[in-house]
Amino acid sequence: MSEPFAKSVSYDMSDGSIVTVPLAGDGGETPPVAGHAPSVPDNIAAMLETDPAFDDQFTATDWGGKWAPTWFTGNNFNGMPLDPNNYEMVPGGGIKLNVSNGGRTGFFMVTNPNNGDCRGFEFRYGYDEIDAVIPNNAAWPSCWNNGQVWPDGGEHDVVEVIYSANEFSMNYHDKGANGQPRSQNSGPIAGNWIGQRVKYGGLRLPDGTAQGFWNGQKVGPTYQVNDRGAPHYLLQTIGDKDRGGAGGMIVYRRTVWLVKAAVIAEMRELEPEVTNYYDEDF
């Protein structure tokens, strides 16, 4: 039996202050909810396990042991300060990600088990779905999953707003054939997404592909990826140290369904030349 997760974690802020953040819950994991189905076409759903491997509705007792409000126990990401207090729990379930300093101080949530302050969660092949609302003029809001080593392990930006408040995208980053980092970008995805409650989803398969489904409809291209099926942890983040912007992205639920073992075996048998299998450490 695992030891309980800490009731609070302290962080040294950039101004020299120390912030102690209470972490709700007793450290126990809330079991995934059976019967919760992914918003994907039937042929995709048939590849996935019926019950989710990860399911968080962000209730008051639910998120402490799975997530950490840090980047490797720190409060800085690529030069952007992170404030672990930049969030609100939504009554009835959900979490609101806020910003401060005009959007130049952000907020991160990660399930990286190597982060140092949460038990976390990782998956290889599966469907990652985010039930969320992204407001107008938000400061680089993103829900993504990421490998331990970048870019070798891959990064799937299931939804990311990086151009303007009117341009939502779904992107994949990995290592190109030349050994250098590669970005595969969808460009703006047509639709009325601002302020709407949307189910954003990203699928990774053992045939070396990744794709996205928003509200059950395929968006963007099918990416050929070079990540060897490395384990990915979950992130939901907001903040832009250069441009700033608004906070207020609400995530009501985050769920991951794994690809069935039989489907993985079949894909490997049909695609023996694919080297996207995670058989060794990077």
N, C-alpha and C positions, 0 to 999 in steps of 0.2 A: 504494500500500500504506500503510495507516494505521500511525502510530507506536505502539510498544508502550505499554501502559498502565503507569502508575507502579507500582513494587513496593510502595510504602507511602504512606500519607497521614497527616499529622499534624493533630491537632485540639486547640484550646485549650478545656479543660474549665472548668466554672463555678467550680471551686475554685482556679483559677489554674494547675493542672498542664497538661502537654502530653502527650498520648497519641499514639503512633505505631502505626498499625495496618498489619501486613503484608497485602498483597493477593496472593492465590495466583494462580499462572499466569504465562504469559509475555505476556499481553495478547492472545493469539489467541482468536478466537471458536470454540467447539465447535459444529460444524455441527448443525442440527436433525436428530433421529433420524427417518428415513423409516419409515413403517409404524405409527407411534404414532397411534392413532385416538382422537378425542374421545368422552367418555361422554355422548352426546346421542341423542335419537330419530333414526331414519333420515331423516326429512324435514328435520331440521336439519343432519345430517351431509352431506346431498346439496348443501347450500348452500356448504359449506366446501371449501377446497383440501385435497387429500389429505395433503400434507406440511406440517408446522407451519412458521410463519415464525419462531417463537421457541420454544426448548425447553431448559430448564435443569434438570438433575438434581442440581445442587449438589455436584459432585465437587470434590476438592481443587484442581483446575486450571481450574475452570469459571466462577466467579462474579465474579472481580475486574473484568474489562473490561465486563461487562454492568450490574452493580449498583454503587451507592455506599451506604455506611452513614451517610448524612447527609441533612439537609434543606437543599438549596442550599448545600452545603459547610459548613453550620453544625451545631451540636450542640444545637439547641433547636427545638421545634415547638409553637407556640402556648403558650409558657410551660413546656412539659415538657422537662427535660433529656434529651438522648440520649447514650448511651455507646456508641461504636462497638465496644467490646469485649464487648458483651452478646450474644454468639452462640457456638455450638459447631457444628463440622462433624460430621455424623452419619456414622459408618463405613458405607461402601457407597453413600453418596449421600443428601443431605438437609442441611438446616440448621435448627438449633434456636434460636429467638429467645427470649432471656432478658431479665429486668429486674433492676434493683437498687433500693436505697432503698425496699424494700417495694412495688415496682411503680410508684413515682413517677418513676423514671428508666427510660426505655424504650430501644427499638432500632428503627430504621427501615432498610429496604432499598428503594431506588428505582432505576428504569431511566431516569430523566429525562435526556435528552441535554443539556438546559440546566442540569443540576445543577452542572456545572463540574468533576466529578471522575470521570466515567465516559462511555463512548461511548453507552451506553444503548440503548433500544428504545422505539418508539411504534407504535401501530396505530390505524386508524380503525374499520373494520367487521370484526368477527371474534368469535371465541369464546375467552375467557380462562379456562383451567382450572387449578385449584390442587389438588394432591394433598397433603392436610395432615391433621394431628391437632391439635385444639385442646383443651387440658386443662381441668379443673375450676377455677373461680375465677380464670381468666386475666384479666390487666389490659388490657381493651379490645383484644383481638386482632382484626385485620382484614386481609383481603387484598382489594385494590381496584385500580382503574385510574382515572386522573385527567387532565383536560385542563390545558393550560398556564395558562389564565385561569379563575379560579373566580368565580362559578358558570357563566359563559358557556360554557365548554368541557365542562361536565358532570363528574360523579363517580359511578362505578359501584362501590358496595360489594358485591362478589360474596359475601362472607361477613363479618359483623360481629357481635360480641357486645357490645352497649352497655347492656343492661338488667340482666341478671344472668347468672351462669354457665349458667343453664338456658334462656336465651332467645337463640337465634341468629336473625339476620335478614339480608335482602338488600335493599339500598336504592339509590335514585338521587337525586342532587342536581343541579339545573340552575337556569336562570332561568325564572321563571314569566311569564305573560302580562302581569303588571303591572310587569315589569322587576326584581322582587325575587327573592332566592334562594328556591328551592322545594325541599322535601324530599318525596320519595315513598317511603314506608316500608312494608315488607311486614308489620311486626309479627312476633311470634314465629312461627317456622316449626316446626311439629310434627315430632317425631322424636327419636331418641336420638343426639345428635351428640357429646356430651361424651366426650372421650378416644377417639373412633372415627376410624379413617382414612377420610376422605371425599374424594371428588372434587367440589369446589365449582366451578361454572362460570357465567360471565356472557356473554351474547350481545348485541352491538349490531348493528343492521341499518340500511341506508340508507333504510328506510321510516319512520324516526323512532321506532323502538321499541327497548326493551331488556328482557331477561328473564333468568331464572336457571334453572339445572339442577343439582341436587345428586344425585350418584350416578346420573345419567342420567334423573332424574325432574324435571319442571317444578315449581318452587317459587315462591310469591309471584305477584303480578300481572304482566301485561305492561304495562310503563310506556310511555306516550307521552312522549318526551323532546325537549327543546329545546336541543340542543348543536351542531347543524349538522354533525355528524360530525367534530368536532374531534379531532385526534390525541390519544390517551391513552397515558400511560406507566404502568408497573406499580409497585405498592407492596405490601409486606407489613410490617406494623407491630404493635408491642405496647407497652403502657405507658399509665398513667392517672395524671396528675399530681394529681388530686383524690381518687380513691378507692383507688388502688393496686391490688394484686392479684398473682397469681402469673405467672410466666413459663412457658416451656416449650412454646410452639407450635412444632411441627415441620412444615416444608414440604419434602416429598420431591421435588416436581417442579412446575414452572410452565411451561405450554405455551400458545401462542396460534396458532390457525388462522385465516387470513384468509378473508373471504367471497370467493367466486369473482367475477372481473371480470364474467362474463356475468350473474350474479345481480344484481350492483349495477346494471348497465345495464338489466336488465329491470325492476327495482324502480323505477328513476327514470322509465322510460317509462310504467309503469302508475300511478305516483303523481306526476304532474308538479307537483301543488300542494304537495308536501312541500318545505319549505325547510330540511331538515336536512342540506344538503350544504355541506361545508367548502370554499367557493370563494374565501375571502378571510381575511386575518388579522383577529383581534379588535382 
